[in-house]
Amino acid sequence: MLDGKGILITGGTGSFGQKLTETIFRDYRPREVVIFSRDEFKQSEMAKRFRPDDLPVRYFLGDIRDKERLQRAFTNIDIVVHAAALKQVPALEANPFEAVKTNILGAQNIVEAALDRNVRQVVALSTDKAVNPINLYGATKLAMEKIIVAANAYVRHRDISFLGVRYGNVVGSRGSVIPFFLELIRRGVRELPVTDPRMTRFWITLEEGVALVLRAIAEGSGGEVFIPKIPSMKVVDLVEALPHECTTKVVGIRPGEKLHESLIGEDEARSTFDLGTHYVVYPQFGFQRKGGKSESGVRVPEGFEYRSDSNDQWLTVEGLRKMIASYTSSEP
C-alpha cells in the first residue's frame, strides 16, 4: 500500500507522527517519508532515531500557514497525512485567530498545495472535540473537517482524494492526562486533581490511531470521515489504576470542557454507516463525494449517537493498568 510511495506528515515530530513513521518503516518500503514541521529542535531529536543516513527520510522545516512552502514540500509526494494543529484549549481561547490561521487557514493551504502538486491522497486528523464543539479548538477542527471533505469538489477528473479520521484522547500523547498524573506522582503529589468524578472520555492508543489512518488510506475514496470503535474510560478509574496509591481532589470542570465527549453526533447519524470495526460518516452533499461512490456497511439507526458515557465498550481498572504499563515501558 505504501511501498514505493512518497509520504509527507505535517506535524510529523509529534507523538502521532513519530509512531506513524515508525510503523511505515517497520511494515513498508516507502520511496521517501517527509517530516514537515516548524520546530528544528524536535526535527534534530527525531533525526537521531530516524536517521537520513540510514532511512529514506527527509526533514522539511515549514509552517502550514505558508502555502508556498507547502507547495515546495509536496513535490513528488503521493500521500499527505495532516496531523499539524494547535490544540491547547486555554491558549487558543486567549489567542483565537492564531487557532484560525493554523487549524483552518492551514487546512485550506494543505488542500490548495495538494491540488497544485497532484498529491494522490490527503488524510486529515480530527478529534471528538469537533462534534458539537463548545471551545474554539473544537470549532476549528470542525471547520478543518468541512474544508477537507469539500476539497473533493475541486478534484474533477484528477486521481486525488481528501478524507479524514476522527478519534478521542490518545494514551500518552503530549499533554494528555497519563503523563500529567505520572509527573505529579514523581514530584510527590498524592492528591490528584479530578475535574468531575462523572467525567468520561474515549480512549485510544497511538498504535490504534495509526492503524485507523492506514485503514483510511487503504479504503477511502474521498469525502469520508473514519471513526474507530474504541472504549470509554472514567477519569476516576484512571486514578485508581495508577502505580501509586493516590486520593483525588475534585476541582470542577474547566472552562471549555465537556462532561462527556461524542465521536458521532445525532445529526450525523443520517449519513453514518457501521462497518463492523469502525464507522464512516459519508458527505451529505453529492459534490463532496469523490467519484460518486455509494455508501458501504450498515446505516446506523435514526437518532444514533456515539458518546463516551453511553458507549458499550469500557476500559476496566485492570485494562487501564495495562495501558499505563505499556506507556511507561515505552517512555524514552
Secondary structure as UniProt FT lines:
FT   TURN            3..4
FT   STRAND          6..10
FT   TURN            11..13
FT   HELIX           15..27
FT   STRAND          32..37
FT   HELIX           40..49
FT   TURN            52..54
FT   STRAND          57..61
FT   TURN            64..65
FT   HELIX           67..73
FT   TURN            74..76
FT   STRAND          79..82
FT   HELIX           89..94
FT   HELIX           96..99
FT   HELIX           100..105
FT   HELIX           106..116
FT   TURN            117..118
FT   STRAND          121..127
FT   HELIX           128..130
FT   HELIX           136..150
FT   HELIX           151..154
FT   TURN            155..157
FT   STRAND          161..167
FT   STRAND          169..170
FT   TURN            171..172
FT   TURN            174..175
FT   HELIX           177..186
FT   TURN            187..188
FT   STRAND          191..194
FT   TURN            197..198
FT   STRAND          200..204
FT   HELIX           206..219
FT   STRAND          225..228
FT   STRAND          232..234
FT   HELIX           235..241
FT   STRAND          247..250
FT   TURN            255..256
FT   STRAND          262..264
FT   HELIX           266..271
FT   STRAND          272..274
FT   STRAND          278..281
FT   HELIX           286..288
FT   HELIX           290..292
FT   STRAND          298..299
FT   TURN            302..303
FT   STRAND          306..307
FT   HELIX           317..330
//
